[in-house]
């Protein structure tokens, strides 16, 4: 949902995925009129509205407006009064709102429906905001309040419509991956620079050495020594070959690293249903649990779950959360391709990390409450998405896709280790440190 940063005489409106919604989306009016609006977009898709107003009070300030209804709805939502918040957002839409107010009312209304598990109504609100009020799809991708519908068929249809309508919902994804890759391998760019520079130098030297080699072979008067010239040519050619090979090797390693980062990002977005029936994305459980994914046939996974019960207490002390995935349990939804506007070239359907990547892990519920909801086992919400990710991971590790496997994740959400078949729970108890141990703190 949207929040607002309040100031006395100059105020800003911004859409962001912050962890709390205790502040109103629009400034509370203190005068009868707002003198001017200025809308600006920056690269992080934040919308700003600056408003100047006088400090004088008037009876009109108490009049119910779309703006005040959105503000009140956000306050009610932050207090958990979702039904009352819905009434306020609906009222805002009936009070002749301007485009910004209508966009905010529809978007926050969708968040309310997502919170209540009404995916179809949430998708319809988002569809209207995208189509009629210029809502950016990246906002939807990064908001944890919409995690419960991102794996639903309605959301997949919405995503496909956005792509067909010409919105590049993954335009910043590759750039963000490269930034993460550079952080993980900071000297790759330096190596590439020297590889190119030395290759160019060797090429220039070779350009001038080859004519000398021809003169040395002809043996005319004043010709250079043949063996010395041939040695220089060989050094230049060998240097170029080695430097080009190093450059290509660096490129290959970068592509492998980007593929792994992509898998990690996709994994972080996979949804789970906790024991309290709440749907969260895996990224929201970081630093809280160590998920252990059990993928295989129903009989095999069920047997592994039974064996895990014998070590339940010890596994819980180590933060283990069992995530069973049964092969072929999920089905791909059939999507009718509509599009919001005239069909254009479709963009790659990739998740967006965005500049608010760290904030996605936050939600309106405090982490302490989230910990209380976590039990020993969680249910996958979109089996087809989980199965696709697991098979991609199997391919990357040279395992035949579809084999029974287990994958243990770290507290920071990355893969700790994996193996064929089902895990040895006693070995896992010995391997994993308890949650309060120093090693677990370092793992975060």
For each residue, the residues with C-beta under 8 A, 3 or more apart:
1: 21 25 74 77 107 108 111 143 145 364
2: 13 14 15 16 25 74 104 107 108
3: 14 16 18 20 21 23 24 25 74
4: 11 12 13 14 23 24 25 26 27 71
5: 11 12 14 23
6: 11 23 24 27 28
7: 10 11 12
8:
9: 52 53
10: 7 50 51 52
11: 4 5 6 7 27 49 50 51
12: 4 5 7 48 49 50
13: 2 4 25 26 27 47 48 49 100
14: 2 3 4 5 46 47 48
15: 2 45 46 47 104 107 139
16: 2 3 46 356 359
17: 139 142 143 144 356 359 360 362
18: 3 21 359 362
19: 359 362 363 364
20: 3 23 78 362 364
21: 1 3 18 74 77 78 364
22: 75 78
23: 3 4 5 6 20 74
24: 3 4 6 27 28 70 71 72 74 75
25: 1 2 3 4 13 70 71 74 104 108
26: 4 13 49 67 70 71 101 104
27: 4 6 11 13 24 51
28: 6 24 68 71
29: 34 53 61 65 67 68
30: 53 54 55 57 61
31: 34 53 54 55 56 57 58 61
32: 58 60 61
33: 53
34: 29 31 37 51 52 53
35: 51 52 53
36: 50 51 52
37: 34 49 50 51
38: 48 49 50
39: 47 48 49 100
40: 47 48
41: 45 46 47
42: 45 46 48
43: 355
44: 354 355 356
45: 15 41 42 136 138 139 354
46: 14 15 16 41 42
47: 13 14 15 39 40 41 100
48: 12 13 14 38 39 40 42
49: 11 12 13 26 37 38 39 100
50: 10 11 12 36 37 38
51: 10 11 27 34 35 36 37
52: 9 10 34 35 36
53: 9 29 30 31 33 34 35
54: 30 31
55: 30 31
56: 31
57: 30 31 61
58: 31 32 61
59: 62 63
60: 32 63
61: 29 30 31 32 57 58
62: 59
63: 59 60
64: 68 69 91 95
65: 29 68 69 95
66: 69 70 92 93 95 96 97 98 101 102 105
67: 26 29 70 71 92 97 101
68: 28 29 64 65 71 72
69: 64 65 66 72 73 88 89 91 92 95 105
70: 24 25 26 66 67 73 74 88 89 92 101 104 105 108
71: 4 24 25 26 28 67 68 74 75
72: 24 68 69 75 76 88
73: 69 70 76 77 84 85 86 87 88 89 92 105 108
74: 1 2 3 21 23 24 25 70 71 77 78 85 108
75: 22 24 71 72 78 79
76: 72 73 79 81 82 84 85 88
77: 1 21 73 74 80 81 82 85 108 111 112 115 364
78: 20 21 22 74 75 364
79: 75 76
80: 77
81: 76 77 84 85
82: 76 77 85 86 112 115 116
83: 86 87
84: 73 76 81 87 88
85: 73 74 76 77 81 82 88 89 108 112
86: 73 82 83 89 90 109 112 113
87: 73 83 84 90 91
88: 69 70 72 73 76 84 85 91 92
89: 69 70 73 85 86 92 93 105 106 108 109 112
90: 86 87 93 94 105 109
91: 64 69 87 88 94 95
92: 66 67 69 70 73 88 89 95 97 101 102 105
93: 66 89 90 97 102 105 106 109
94: 90 91
95: 64 65 66 69 91 92
96: 66
97: 66 67 92 93 100 101 102 105
98: 66 101 102
99: 102 103 133 134
100: 13 39 47 49 97 103 104 133
101: 26 66 67 70 92 97 98 104 105
102: 66 92 93 97 98 99 105 106 129 132 133
103: 99 100 106 107 129 133 134 135
104: 2 15 25 26 70 100 101 107 108
105: 66 69 70 73 89 90 92 93 97 101 102 108 109
106: 89 93 102 103 109 110 125 126 128 129 133 135
107: 1 2 15 103 104 110 111 125 126 129 135 139
108: 1 2 25 70 73 74 77 85 89 104 105 111 112
109: 86 89 90 93 105 106 112 113 125
110: 106 107 113 114 121 122 123 125 126 129 146
111: 1 77 107 108 114 115 122 143 145 146
112: 77 82 85 86 89 108 109 115 116
113: 86 109 110 116 118 119 121 122 125
114: 110 111 117 118 119 122 145 146 147 148 149
115: 77 82 111 112 145 148
116: 82 112 113
117: 114 148 279
118: 113 114 121 122
119: 113 114 122 123 148 149 152 154 155
120: 123 124 154
121: 110 113 118 124 125
122: 110 111 113 114 118 119 125 126 146 149 154
123: 110 119 120 126 127 149 152 154 155 157 158
124: 120 121 127 128
125: 106 107 109 110 113 121 122 128 129
126: 106 107 110 122 123 129 130 135 140 158
127: 123 124 130 131 158 161 340
128: 106 124 125 131 132 133
129: 102 103 106 107 110 125 126 132 133 135
130: 126 127 133 135 137 158 161 162 165 167 340
131: 127 128 165 340
132: 102 128 129
133: 99 100 102 103 106 128 129 130
134: 99 103
135: 103 106 107 126 129 130 139 140
136: 45 139 167
137: 130 140 141 159 162 167 169 352
138: 45 141 142 169 172 352 354
139: 15 17 45 107 135 136 142 143
140: 126 135 137 143 146 158
141: 137 138 150 169 351 352 354
142: 17 138 139 352 354 356 357 359 360
143: 1 17 111 139 140 146 147 360
144: 17 147 280 281 284 360 361 362 363
145: 1 111 114 115 363 364
146: 110 111 114 122 140 143 149 150
147: 114 143 144 150 271 279 280 281 284 363
148: 114 115 117 119 152 271 278 279 381
149: 114 119 122 123 146 152 154 155
150: 141 146 147 155 269 271 281
151: 155 270 271 381 382 385
152: 119 123 148 149 155 156 382
153: 156 157 333 335
154: 119 120 122 123 149 157 158
155: 119 123 149 150 151 152 158 159
156: 152 153 159 160 333 335
157: 123 153 154 160 161 333 335 336
158: 123 126 127 130 140 154 155 161 162
159: 137 155 156 162 163 169 349
160: 156 157 163 164 335 337 349
161: 127 130 157 158 164 165 337 338 339 340
162: 130 137 158 159 165 167 169 340
163: 159 160 167 169 339 346 347 349
164: 160 161 337 338 339 340 343 344 346
165: 130 131 161 162 339 340 341 342 343 344
166: 339 340 341 342 343 344 345
167: 130 136 137 162 163 340 347
168: 171 347
169: 137 138 141 159 162 163 347 349 350 352
170: 173 174 347 348 349 350 351 352
171: 168 347
172: 138 175 176 352 353 354
173: 170 176 177 348 350 351 352 353
174: 170 177 178 258 350
175: 172 178 179
176: 172 173 179 180 352 353 354 357
177: 173 174 180 181 258 261 262 265 353
178: 174 175 181 182 258
179: 175 176 182 183
180: 176 177 183 184 261 353
181: 177 178 184 185 188 254 257 258 261
182: 178 179 185 186 188 189
183: 179 180 186
184: 180 181 257
185: 181 182 188 253 254 257
186: 182 183 189
187: 190 191
188: 181 182 185 191 192 250 253 254
189: 182 186 192 193
190: 187 193 194
191: 187 188 194 195 246 250
192: 188 189 195 196 247 250
193: 189 190 196 197
194: 190 191 197 198
195: 191 192 198 199 243 244 246 247 250
196: 192 193 199 200 243 247
197: 193 194 200 201
198: 194 195 201 202 239 243
199: 195 196 202 203 239 240 243 244 247
200: 196 197 203 204
201: 197 198 204 205
202: 198 199 205 206 236 239 240 243
203: 199 200 206 207 236 240
204: 200 201 207 208
205: 201 202 208 209 232 236
206: 202 203 209 210 233 236 237 240
207: 203 204 210
208: 204 205 211 212
209: 205 206 212 213 229 232 233 236
210: 206 207 213 214 233
211: 208 214 215
212: 208 209 215 216 224 229
213: 209 210 216 217 226 229 230 233
214: 210 211 217 218
215: 211 212 218 220 223 224
216: 212 213 219 223 224 225 226 229 230
217: 213 214 226
218: 214 215 223
219: 216 223 226
220: 215 223
221:
222:
223: 215 216 218 219 220 226
224: 212 215 216 228 229
225: 216 228 229
226: 213 216 217 219 223 229 230
227: 230 231
228: 224 225 231 232
229: 209 212 213 216 224 225 226 232 233
230: 213 216 226 227 233 234
231: 227 228 234 235
232: 205 209 228 229 235 236
233: 206 209 210 213 229 230 236 237
234: 230 231 237 238
235: 231 232 238 239
236: 202 203 205 206 209 232 233 239 240
237: 206 233 234 240 241
238: 234 235 241 242
239: 198 199 202 235 236 242 243
240: 199 202 203 206 236 237 243 244
241: 237 238 244 245
242: 238 239 245 246
243: 195 196 198 199 202 239 240 246 247
244: 195 199 240 241 247 248
245: 241 242 248 249
246: 191 195 242 243 249 250
247: 192 195 196 199 243 244 250 251
248: 244 245 251 252
249: 245 246 252 253
250: 188 191 192 195 246 247 253 254
251: 247 248 254 255
252: 248 249 255 256
253: 185 188 249 250 256 257
254: 181 185 188 250 251 257 258
255: 251 252 258 259
256: 252 253 259 260
257: 181 184 185 253 254 260 261
258: 174 177 178 181 254 255 261 262
259: 255 256 262 263 396
260: 256 257 263 264 396
261: 177 180 181 257 258 264 265
262: 177 258 259 265 266 350
263: 259 260 266 267 389 392 393 396
264: 260 261 267 268 413 414 415
265: 177 261 262 268 269 351 353
266: 262 263 269 270 351 389
267: 263 264 270 282 389 409 413 415
268: 264 265 281 282 283 286 413
269: 150 265 266 281 282 283 351
270: 151 266 267 281 282 380 382 385 386 389
271: 147 148 150 151 279 280 281 282 380 381 382 385
272: 279 280 281 282 285 323 378 379 380 381
273: 277 278 279 378 379 380 381
274: 277 278 279 280 373 374 375 378
275: 373 374 375 377 378
276: 373
277: 273 274
278: 148 273 274 373
279: 117 147 148 271 272 273 274 381
280: 144 147 271 272 274 284 285 363 370
281: 144 147 150 268 269 270 271 272 284 360
282: 267 268 269 270 271 272 285 286 291 413
283: 268 269 286 360 361 413
284: 144 147 280 281 360 361 362 363 370
285: 272 280 282 288 289 291 321 370 374 413
286: 268 282 283 361 411 412 413
287: 411 412 444
288: 285 319 367 370 371 374 411
289: 285 319 320 321 374 411
290: 318 319 320 321 408 409 410 411 416 432
291: 282 285 320 321 322 323 378 408 409
292: 320 321 322 323 406 407 408 409 423 428
293: 323 325 386 390 406 407 408 409
294: 301 304 305 322 323 324 325 406 422 423
295: 301 325 327 386 387 390 404 405 406 407
296: 300 301 304 325 326 327 403 404 405 422
297: 300 301 326 327 404
298: 301 302 326
299: 302 303
300: 296 297 303 304 404 421 422
301: 294 295 296 297 298 304 305 324 325 326 404 422
302: 298 299 305 306
303: 299 300 306 307 422
304: 294 296 300 301 307 308 406 422 423
305: 294 301 302 308 309 322 324 377
306: 302 303 309
307: 303 304 310 311 422 425
308: 304 305 311 312 315 322 376 425
309: 305 306 312
310: 307 425
311: 307 308 314 315 425 426 428 429
312: 308 309 315 316 376
313: 316 317
314: 311 317 318 429
315: 308 311 312 318 320 376 425 428 429
316: 312 313 319 320 376
317: 313 314 434 435
318: 290 314 315 428 429 432 433 434 435
319: 288 289 290 316 411 432 435 440
320: 289 290 291 292 315 316 376 428 432
321: 285 289 290 291 292 374 375 376 377 378
322: 291 292 294 305 308 376 377 378
323: 272 291 292 293 294 377 378 380
324: 294 301 305 377 379 380
325: 293 294 295 296 301 329 380 383 386 387 390
326: 296 297 298 301 329 383
327: 295 296 297 387 402
328: 387
329: 325 326 383 387
330: 382 383 384 385 386 387
331: 384
332: 384
333: 153 156 157
334:
335: 153 156 157 160
336: 157
337: 160 161 164
338: 161 164
339: 161 163 164 165 166 342 343
340: 127 130 131 161 162 164 165 166 167
341: 165 166 344
342: 165 166 339
343: 164 165 166 339
344: 164 165 166 341
345: 166
346: 163 164 349
347: 163 167 168 169 170 171
348: 170 173
349: 159 160 163 169 170 346
350: 169 170 173 174 262
351: 141 170 173 265 266 269
352: 137 138 141 142 169 170 172 173 176
353: 172 173 176 177 180 265 357
354: 44 45 138 141 142 172 176 357
355: 43 44
356: 16 17 44 142 359 360
357: 142 176 353 354 360
358: 361
359: 16 17 18 19 142 356 362
360: 17 142 143 144 281 283 284 356 357
361: 144 283 284 286 358
362: 17 18 19 20 144 284 359
363: 19 144 145 147 280 284 370
364: 1 19 20 21 77 78 145
365: 369 370
366: 369 370
367: 288 370 371
368: 371 372
369: 365 366 372 373
370: 280 284 285 288 363 365 366 367 373 374
371: 288 367 368 374
372: 368 369
373: 274 275 276 278 369 370
374: 274 275 285 288 289 321 370 371 378
375: 274 275 321 378
376: 308 312 315 316 320 321 322
377: 275 305 321 322 323 324
378: 272 273 274 275 291 321 322 323 374 375
379: 272 273 324
380: 270 271 272 273 323 324 325 383 386
381: 148 151 271 272 273 279
382: 151 152 270 271 330 385 386
383: 325 326 329 330 380 386 387
384: 330 331 332 387 388
385: 151 270 271 330 382 388 389
386: 270 293 295 325 330 380 382 383 389 390
387: 295 325 327 328 329 330 383 384 390 391
388: 384 385 391 392
389: 263 266 267 270 385 386 392 393
390: 293 295 325 386 387 393 394 405 407
391: 387 388 394 395 401 402
392: 263 388 389 395 396
393: 263 389 390 396 397 407 415 418
394: 390 391 397 399 400 401 402 403 405
395: 391 392 398 399 401
396: 259 260 263 392 393
397: 393 394 418
398: 395
399: 394 395 403 405 420
400: 394 403
401: 391 394 395
402: 327 391 394
403: 296 394 399 400 420
404: 295 296 297 300 301 420 421 422
405: 295 296 390 394 399 418 419 420 421
406: 292 293 294 295 304 418 419 421 422 423
407: 292 293 295 390 393 415 417 418
408: 290 291 292 293 415 416 417 418 423 428 432
409: 267 290 291 292 293 413 414 415 416
410: 290 413 414 415 416 443
411: 286 287 288 289 290 319 440 443 444
412: 286 287 443 444
413: 264 267 268 282 283 285 286 409 410
414: 264 409 410
415: 264 267 393 407 408 409 410 418
416: 290 408 409 410
417: 407 408
418: 393 397 405 406 407 408 415
419: 405 406 423
420: 399 403 404 405
421: 300 404 405 406
422: 294 296 300 301 303 304 307 404 406
423: 292 294 304 406 408 419 427 428
424: 427 428
425: 307 308 310 311 315 428 429
426: 311 429 430
427: 423 424 430 431
428: 292 311 315 318 320 408 423 424 425 431 432
429: 311 314 315 318 425 426 432
430: 426 427
431: 427 428
432: 290 318 319 320 408 428 429
433: 318 437 438 439 440 443
434: 317 318 437 440
435: 317 318 319 440
436: 440
437: 433 434 440 441
438: 433 441 442
439: 433 442 443
440: 319 411 433 434 435 436 437 443 444
441: 437 438 444
442: 438 439
443: 410 411 412 433 439 440
444: 287 411 412 440 441
